């Protein structure tokens, strides 16, 4: 066999292989270049396919939340392209703050990140305290009322703000380990005896009163109160059986109407802006009172016993100016300071000694009490000088906050023919304190609250005198967290019980010129699963919606209202899809739609709802949408039904500054988008960033490009602000 090596053939073969390799290299290069473009086109299709559907969802949600009635609903189809739908509970929500003083500016940070820390900033004056209240903002959220660990009677009735609930209110009373259910409709009340640790739990807000014996007195909270002074225009009151008197003090002349089975009518207030009504109430009766002017309302029951702390003109339990009702009885004026104060009534002066008290008779005439220093005023049914309180239940205001909870208390020892008790309730997950008073027997002055503690009762010695005080134990490992004190004297008394998440207050005591970090009096849920987060929102372990009130010195009072804020977690409906890069999304929450496509660039597709004008007016309804527990999501098409459960009035007030903040990557984009019309302002173009020189523009202003906050500017004029919260449920059903 002869072999011949053909150089030309080898060269041809090598050339062919190299040519093929070159072609492959060219194709590979083209694929590397073209594939991202193809993927980006795919991402654009995904965005366009879902953006319109999300915008339609936002439009329907806003429409129902602003104009609908409970039970109204809308259904639409959501058809994903190739991405996936899901809920996100950890991205917070939005807040609105208002300042009630000129030049005031209230800012918040990390309020809605599910942990137990937040930051506030109010650089314009000293801040004495901050109070946090749970709004119970979901239809499924339970309202919990912690009752005093005493033998007594609890009466309750449903209350409403804007609209009556669609369904009945389910109530459960748990006392001594036994549970009793009740079903209530508006205008209907329940009554039951209690003994020991007791809770009242409901699926809607209640007006709750706790009674002992045959007589008592209490301030009645309005159905919607003004955050600046605690006054209101409407009250829903479950009535105790027997002789009842109502005493109302208005801010001016007003028309008062009342309606119940026992009494009804309409009347105008007298020249001293007071109104009184005496009647006999039957069992199960509910009274509705309405006033054309803001007012405080007190109710007395029976005769010969009862006392209640009367708030100052700013709504605090400690102040320098009090307008008392035309209710015959007596006043116990307490001074916790280390120096005496003078109290003026009708031109006559009374001296209240340092860390002491003074008792004066009070006629059936409305008058003002003005003092040279902060005092606490108790109105008492009986007019005697030898006893402090023959029978009473009183929530004692904290010295360091002026509200129903705090860290420091001091009050005069009550004296009565019966037991004199100090009842302490926690307003936080855990805390510890010391009772500084003359306790009977071998009782320990040290009190520790944890997750299993509900109430602590200490009995004062029969020879107790002078003051009862408490002090926080700041040297232990527990947080210095707020608690409440109820003074109990004798066998009689009456008091209103607020829900357990109301007014959890912490003292501050200095100017918040920089950011101040505050520990929230709720459990940290930042590391919890979605299921546990939803359960915490339901049972009150952590708030879904929260109200913040800021207090500080003003007009001589130590705890005048400076500013308020309202925030709500807004679960986000997310559509996740792939583009040239991963992690693209379109999200909906609270009427807002945004996307980070392309390239993680935050983009606003639909701004959150706000109604402006005419004039310096702003009205906002926050749509809070919660998914139904049985709903299913994924990459399949779904029928999505949005149903309005309830709309709640949070505030309607005149304010000097209004801020809106959104958390997360879309906050700055929302603030920038809502401020676009600033480009047409000559003042802003001439003096950028100088909002104090902005006179030709009314609307939202983003002060810096990276700020997630926007200020509603009205050229220095006061702004009429209305804020509502709508509770909605989204139910989804997979369609083939």
C-alpha positions, 0 to 999 in steps of 0.5 A: 500500500502506498501512502501520499501526504497531500499538503493541499488537502490538509490546508483545506481541512484546517481552513474549513475548521477555522472558518466554521469556528469563526462563524461560531464565534461571530454567532456567539458574539451576536447572541451575547449582544442580542440576548439582553436586548431580547430579554429587555424587550420581554421585560418591556412586554411584561411591564406593559402587560401588567402596568395597565392592570395595576393602574385599573386596580388602583383606580377601583380601590381609590374610588371605593375607598373614597365614595363607597359604603361598607359592603361595596365591591369591584371585581376585575381580572388580573392576567400575568404574562409570565411573571408571578403575583404575590403579597409583601408585608414587610415594606412598610407603608405611609405616614402623614404628620401635622404641626399645630404650631407655626414654624413647627415641623414633625418628621418620622423615620422607621415608624413602619419597619416592624421592629420596636424602634422609631425615630422622631424629629421636632427641632422647634421646641422642647418635646416633653412626651410622645404617645403612640396609639394603635389604630386597629386598622384592619377588619380582622384586628381585635379590639382588646379592653383590659378591665380592672382586676376588681369585682364590678360590672362592665357595660359596652356598646358599639361606636362608629365614626363615619358609617355604621358597620355592615355587620353586628359587633361580636364581643367576648368577655373573658373573666376568671377563665370563663368566656361569654359571647355577646352580639351587639348592633348599634344602639344596643348594649351589653352588661355583665359582672366581672371578678379578677383579671378580665378582658373584653374583646371585640371585632369592632370599636366599643364604648366601655364603662366599668362600674362599682357599687351604686355611684360614680363619675367619669369623663366620656371620650368623644367618638372622634376627638380633636388631637389638639385638645381632646374635645369632640362633637359626638358621644355614644354612651352605654348608660348605667341603670339609675339616676344619671347626669350629663355635664357638657362644657363647650368652647362657645355657645352651641346647640346640643341634641341627645337621644335615648330611650330614657331622654331626648331633646335639643337645647342651646348652651347658656352664656357660660357655655355649659349644658346639663341633663338629669334623667333616670336611665333604664337597663340596656339604654344607650345615649347619643349626644351631639354638640355643634361646638367642640366640648368635654363631657362628664357623666355622673351616676347615683349620688354621694360618691365618684371622682374623675380627673378633669382635663385642662383646656389642652386635653392634658391631665396636668395643666394651668387652665381648666374650664370646669362644668356646672356640676355641684360638688367639690374640687381636689387640686393636686400640686406635685411640684416642690414649690407651692402654686396659687390657684385663682377661681373667680378672682379668689386665690387658693394656695396649693402646698408643695407636693400637696393638695387643696379641697374647695367647694364647687357650685353648679356653675361653669367656671375657669380655674387658672393656676400659676403652675401645673396642677391636676384637678379632680372633680368629686361628687360629694362636697365634704372637706374631711375626706378625699374620695369616699368611693371612686375609680380614676385613671391617674395622669402620669407626671412626665406625659400628662396622659394615661400612661408614662413612667412617673406618677404622684397623687394624693392618697385617697381616704374612704371607709373601704379599701384604698388600692393602687391598681397598676396595668402595663402599657408595654410588653415588659417593664418594672417599677417601684411603689413609693407609698405606705402599703399594708401588710408585707406587700412588695413595693417592687412590681415586674410586668412581662408577657403573662402579667395583666394587673397588679393590685397594691393595698394602701395602709389604713393609716396611709397619708401624703403621696403615692408615687411610683418610679421606674427601675432603670437599673435592671435589664428590662426596658423603661416602658410605660404603665398605667395607674388606677386609683381605687377608693371604697366600693363605688366608682365608674370609669371609661375603659379605653382599648389596650393599645391607646395612649402608650406614652414615653417621656422625652424632656428635651428639644428634638433638634436631631433624630431621637430614637424611641423604643416603641411599646410593642413587640419587635416583629421585624424577624417574623414570618408573614403569618406571624406578622398578620397574627400580630396585627390581629391580636394587637402584639404589633400595630398595623396602623399607628397614631403618634402625638407629640407634646411639649411646653406651651402657654404655661402648660407642660404637655401642650399638643405640638403635633400629630401623625398617622401611619399605616402599614400597607401590604404590597401586591407585587408582580415579579418578572424577568428582564435583562436583569432579575428582580424586576417588579410592579407593585401596588399599595395604598392607591400607588403603583410603581415599578423598578423596570428598567435597571432598578430605576424607581418609577411612579406609574400612579401617585397615591390619592390626595384631593387638593383645594379649593384654597389651602385644603387637603383631603386624603383617604388611605386605602389599606388593602389586606389579602383574604386568608383563603386567596391564592396567587401565582402565575395564573390569571385571577379574579380579584375582588376588592371590598370596602369593610369600613371607613374611619375618620382619623382627623379633620383639623386646621394645621400649619404644616403637613408632611407625607412620607413613604418608605422604601425605594419609591419614597423619593420618586413619589415625592419628586413626582408629586412636586413636578409643578414646582418647575412652573414656580418663579419663586422656586426657580429663583430661590431653590430650596427656600420654601419660606420664600415660596409664595406663588405655589400651593401643593407638594414640595420635595425639599431635597432630591433624595428625600422620601418626604414631601411637604404640603405648602400653602404659602404660610396659610393654615391648611384644612386637613382631612384624613381618612383610613379605608379598610378593604379586603382583596379576595382572589380566585384562580381562573382557568 
